[in-house]
Amino acid sequence: MKFVQIMTVGAIVALAISGCSDKASSNSNPDQQWPQNKVNNNEVNNTKEGVKKVEGKATIETYKATDKKMNSVDYSQYYNNQDKSKVVVSGKQIVWKNKDVTFTAKLTKAKGEEAAEANEVVDSMKIKSKRGEQLVKLNPRPLRVNSLSLSKSNQIALHVSDHEGKRLVLINLSNGTEAIVNMFEMNSDGAGSEKIDAYNWSPDGKKIAFGIGDLGSSYIGVYDVERKSYTHVSDKDFILISSIVWHKDGKSFDFVSKGDDSPQAVLYTYSETKKSILKKGSLSKNDEQKLAQLTPKF
């Protein structure tokens, strides 16, 4: 399913219920030299008509990947933004709280074409903050809200699952504007990317990193919420990006890639200063789970 439009009243937020899954396929040789790429650096403006892009260019350098196994992961280098929220599930209602922000969502019976995909969908979503109460309407209505994450810049990231694919919506709690991350990568038919994998806010809340692509593919992207600029970091397809964790300095982040054809999770580091992606090595199951705990999810 490809996403072209989102409907909101005020701003947005949501959470997790029900579910669907994405499958990944194919992979590339991890030992090859990744060539320099010229990629898009798109300025995104929110309008009533949707998301507009102003094309630019950035050069991404990559290092030769190594095929080593990680002996240990230094968790002291990571910024942890996942321990400040609470989620309460009661019947068909979910309540998410973080500081002075409260989000509620309810399940409702699916109707019409929705009923062919699921018995229930997420509806009646609203968020309360200092700015007041904001109602949320997504079209199509999601099957599940996977996670919410509040940034230091007073923005919320909302991750939802659909019958096919996953959407990520950024909501500015200060002015009520929103951006659909899927629309940062437009296809030839005008539709956005089918799914967003893992995501995470930078320590200062000014940037958000995420995996973006269609079903079976995932590329690293970074969005600067202050400059409203999106950078497609590399043309390398990482298949499935299951975790993203920023370093405390806010200048780099680690991410975990895992393909369907291999049970082994691999750790990579992206440096914004060097404009490089470096393969660190294969992860143990324990480290894979620990990094997943530092990535937003319910």
C-alpha positions as CSV (number, residue, x, y, z in Angstrom):
1,M,0.0,0.0,0.0
2,K,1.4,3.4,-0.9
3,F,0.5,6.6,0.9
4,V,-0.5,9.8,-0.8
5,Q,-2.6,11.7,1.7
6,I,-3.0,12.2,5.4
7,M,-6.0,13.9,7.0
8,T,-5.6,15.7,10.4
9,V,-7.6,18.0,12.6
10,G,-5.2,20.2,14.4
11,A,-2.1,18.0,14.8
12,I,-1.4,14.3,15.4
13,V,-0.3,11.4,17.6
14,A,-1.1,7.7,18.2
15,L,-0.2,4.2,19.5
16,A,-0.2,0.4,19.2
17,I,-2.8,-2.2,18.7
18,S,-3.3,-5.1,16.3
19,G,-0.7,-5.7,13.6
20,C,0.9,-6.5,10.3
21,S,4.4,-7.3,9.3
22,D,6.8,-6.3,6.6
23,K,9.0,-8.8,4.7
24,A,12.4,-8.0,3.4
25,S,14.2,-9.8,0.6
26,S,17.5,-9.7,-1.4
27,N,20.9,-8.4,-0.2
28,S,24.2,-7.1,-1.5
29,N,27.7,-8.2,-0.9
30,P,28.7,-6.8,2.5
31,D,32.4,-6.8,1.6
32,Q,32.2,-4.6,-1.4
33,Q,33.6,-1.0,-1.6
34,W,30.6,1.3,-1.6
35,P,31.1,4.0,-4.2
36,Q,30.5,7.7,-3.5
37,N,27.0,8.6,-4.1
38,K,25.3,11.9,-5.1
39,V,22.0,11.9,-3.2
40,N,19.1,14.2,-2.7
41,N,18.9,16.7,0.1
42,N,15.3,17.8,0.0
43,E,13.8,20.8,1.8
44,V,10.3,19.9,2.9
45,N,7.6,22.4,3.4
46,N,4.2,21.5,5.0
47,T,1.2,22.9,3.1
48,K,-2.5,22.0,2.9
49,E,-1.8,20.3,-0.4
50,G,0.9,18.0,1.2
51,V,4.7,17.9,1.2
52,K,6.7,20.0,-1.2
53,K,10.4,19.2,-2.0
54,V,13.2,21.5,-3.1
55,E,15.9,19.4,-4.6
56,G,19.6,19.7,-3.6
57,K,22.6,17.5,-3.6
58,A,25.0,16.0,-1.0
59,T,28.0,13.7,-1.4
60,I,28.1,10.7,0.8
61,E,31.4,8.9,1.3
62,T,31.5,5.2,2.5
63,Y,34.1,3.0,4.0
64,K,34.9,-0.5,2.9
65,A,32.8,-2.9,5.0
66,T,34.5,-5.5,7.2
67,D,33.2,-9.0,8.0
68,K,34.1,-9.1,11.7
69,K,32.1,-10.0,14.7
70,M,31.6,-7.4,17.5
71,N,33.3,-8.4,20.7
72,S,31.4,-5.8,22.7
73,V,29.2,-2.8,22.2
74,D,29.9,0.4,24.2
75,Y,26.5,1.4,25.5
76,S,27.8,4.4,27.4
77,Q,28.1,6.3,24.0
78,Y,24.3,6.2,23.3
79,Y,21.6,8.7,24.0
80,N,18.6,7.0,25.7
81,N,15.2,8.7,25.1
82,Q,13.1,5.7,25.8
83,D,12.6,5.7,29.6
84,K,10.3,8.7,30.1
85,S,6.9,7.6,28.8
86,K,4.2,5.4,30.2
87,V,1.6,3.3,28.4
88,V,-1.7,2.1,29.9
89,V,-3.9,-0.4,28.1
90,S,-7.5,-0.7,29.2
91,G,-9.9,-2.7,27.1
92,K,-9.9,-1.1,23.6
93,Q,-8.2,2.1,24.8
94,I,-4.6,3.0,25.0
95,V,-3.2,6.0,26.9
96,W,0.4,7.2,26.4
97,K,2.0,9.9,28.6
98,N,5.3,11.7,28.5
99,K,5.8,14.8,30.7
100,D,2.8,17.1,30.0
101,V,1.7,15.3,26.8
102,T,-1.1,12.7,26.9
103,F,-2.2,10.7,23.9
104,T,-5.3,8.4,23.8
105,A,-6.5,6.1,21.0
106,K,-9.4,3.6,20.7
107,L,-10.1,0.6,18.5
108,T,-13.3,0.7,16.5
109,K,-15.0,-1.8,14.2
110,A,-13.7,-1.8,10.7
111,K,-16.1,-0.7,7.9
112,G,-16.4,-1.1,4.2
113,E,-13.1,-2.0,2.5
114,E,-11.4,-1.9,5.9
115,A,-13.3,-5.0,7.0
116,A,-11.6,-7.1,4.3
117,E,-8.2,-6.3,6.0
118,A,-9.0,-6.4,9.7
119,N,-11.9,-6.6,12.2
120,E,-10.8,-3.5,14.0
121,V,-8.9,-0.3,13.2
122,V,-7.4,2.6,15.3
123,D,-9.7,5.6,15.6
124,S,-10.7,8.4,17.9
125,M,-7.1,9.6,18.5
126,K,-6.3,12.8,20.4
127,I,-3.5,14.5,22.1
128,K,-3.5,16.9,25.0
129,S,-0.5,19.3,25.6
130,K,0.1,22.8,26.8
131,R,-1.2,24.0,23.4
132,G,-4.6,22.3,24.1
133,E,-6.4,19.3,22.6
134,Q,-5.7,18.1,19.1
135,L,-7.8,15.4,17.3
136,V,-6.1,13.1,14.8
137,K,-7.5,11.4,11.7
138,L,-5.4,9.3,9.5
139,N,-6.5,8.1,6.0
140,P,-6.5,5.2,5.7
141,R,-7.1,4.4,9.4
142,P,-4.2,2.3,10.7
143,L,-4.4,-1.2,12.1
144,R,-1.9,-0.5,14.9
145,V,0.0,2.3,16.5
146,N,3.5,1.0,17.0
147,S,5.1,3.8,19.0
148,L,5.2,7.4,20.0
149,S,8.4,9.4,20.8
150,L,8.7,13.0,22.1
151,S,11.7,15.1,21.2
152,K,13.4,17.9,23.1
153,S,12.2,20.2,20.3
154,N,8.6,19.6,21.3
155,Q,7.8,17.3,18.4
156,I,6.2,13.9,18.4
157,A,6.9,11.0,16.1
158,L,3.9,8.7,15.5
159,H,4.6,5.3,13.9
160,V,1.7,3.2,12.7
161,S,1.1,0.0,10.8
162,D,-1.3,-0.5,7.9
163,H,-2.4,-3.6,6.1
164,E,0.8,-3.3,4.1
165,G,3.5,-0.9,5.2
166,K,4.1,1.5,8.0
167,R,3.8,5.3,8.3
168,L,5.7,7.8,10.3
169,V,4.2,11.2,11.0
170,L,6.0,14.1,12.7
171,I,3.8,16.5,14.8
172,N,5.0,19.9,15.9
173,L,3.2,20.5,19.3
174,S,4.1,24.2,19.2
175,N,2.2,25.1,16.0
176,G,0.1,22.0,15.1
177,T,1.8,21.3,11.8
178,E,2.7,17.8,10.6
179,A,4.9,16.0,8.0
180,I,4.5,12.5,6.6
181,V,7.9,11.0,6.4
182,N,6.9,8.4,3.8
183,M,6.3,11.3,1.4
184,F,10.0,12.4,1.5
185,E,10.7,9.6,-1.0
186,M,8.3,10.0,-3.9
187,N,7.8,7.3,-6.5
188,S,7.1,8.0,-10.2
189,D,3.4,7.6,-9.6
190,G,3.4,10.3,-6.9
191,A,3.0,8.0,-4.0
192,G,5.3,8.0,-1.0
193,S,7.4,5.1,0.4
194,E,5.5,2.1,1.6
195,K,7.2,1.7,4.9
196,I,9.3,3.3,7.6
197,D,11.3,0.9,9.8
198,A,13.1,2.0,13.0
199,Y,13.5,5.7,13.8
200,N,14.9,7.8,16.6
201,W,15.4,11.5,17.6
202,S,18.8,13.1,18.0
203,P,19.7,14.2,21.5
204,D,18.8,17.9,20.8
205,G,15.5,16.9,19.1
206,K,16.4,18.8,15.9
207,K,16.9,15.7,13.7
208,I,15.3,12.3,13.3
209,A,16.9,9.3,11.6
210,F,14.9,6.5,10.1
211,G,14.9,3.6,7.7
212,I,12.7,4.3,4.6
213,G,11.8,2.3,1.6
214,D,9.2,0.1,-0.1
215,L,8.4,-3.5,1.1
216,G,11.6,-5.5,1.0
217,S,14.0,-2.5,1.1
218,S,15.2,0.1,3.6
219,Y,17.5,3.1,3.2
220,I,18.9,5.5,5.8
221,G,17.3,8.9,5.9
222,V,17.7,12.0,8.2
223,Y,15.3,14.9,8.5
224,D,16.2,18.2,10.1
225,V,13.0,19.6,11.6
226,E,14.4,23.1,12.0
227,R,15.7,23.5,8.5
228,K,12.9,21.3,7.1
229,S,15.5,19.5,5.0
230,Y,15.6,15.7,4.2
231,T,18.8,13.8,3.4
232,H,18.8,10.4,1.6
233,V,22.0,9.3,3.2
234,S,23.1,6.4,1.0
235,D,21.9,4.4,-2.0
236,K,22.9,1.2,-0.2
237,D,19.8,-1.0,0.5
238,F,20.0,-2.3,4.1
239,I,16.8,-4.5,3.6
240,L,15.4,-4.1,7.1
241,I,16.6,-1.5,9.7
242,S,15.5,-2.8,13.0
243,S,17.2,-0.3,15.4
244,I,18.6,3.2,15.3
245,V,20.4,4.8,18.3
246,W,22.1,8.2,18.3
247,H,25.4,8.9,20.0
248,K,25.4,11.4,22.8
249,D,27.3,14.0,20.8
250,G,24.5,14.1,18.2
251,K,26.9,13.9,15.4
252,S,26.5,10.2,14.5
253,F,24.3,7.2,15.1
254,D,24.4,3.4,15.0
255,F,21.8,1.3,13.2
256,V,21.1,-2.4,12.9
257,S,20.4,-4.1,9.6
258,K,18.9,-7.6,9.2
259,G,17.7,-9.3,6.1
260,D,15.3,-12.1,5.6
261,D,18.0,-14.3,4.1
262,S,20.3,-14.0,7.1
263,P,19.5,-14.4,10.8
264,Q,22.6,-12.3,11.7
265,A,22.1,-8.7,12.7
266,V,24.8,-6.3,11.6
267,L,25.8,-3.0,13.3
268,Y,26.7,0.1,11.3
269,T,27.7,3.6,12.2
270,Y,26.8,6.7,10.3
271,S,28.9,9.8,10.9
272,E,27.4,13.2,9.8
273,T,30.8,14.9,10.1
274,K,32.6,12.4,7.9
275,K,29.6,11.7,5.7
276,S,30.4,8.0,6.0
277,I,28.8,4.7,6.8
278,L,31.0,2.1,8.5
279,K,30.2,-1.5,9.1
280,K,31.2,-2.4,12.6
281,G,30.4,-6.1,12.6
282,S,27.9,-8.8,13.5
283,L,25.9,-8.6,16.7
284,S,25.1,-11.2,19.3
285,K,21.4,-11.8,20.0
286,N,21.8,-10.1,23.4
287,D,23.3,-6.9,21.9
288,E,20.6,-6.9,19.2
289,Q,17.9,-7.0,21.9
290,K,19.6,-4.3,24.0
291,L,19.8,-1.9,21.0
292,A,16.2,-2.6,20.2
293,Q,15.3,-1.4,23.7
294,L,16.9,2.0,22.9
295,T,14.7,2.4,19.8
296,P,11.1,3.7,20.2
297,K,8.4,0.9,20.4
298,F,5.6,-0.1,22.8
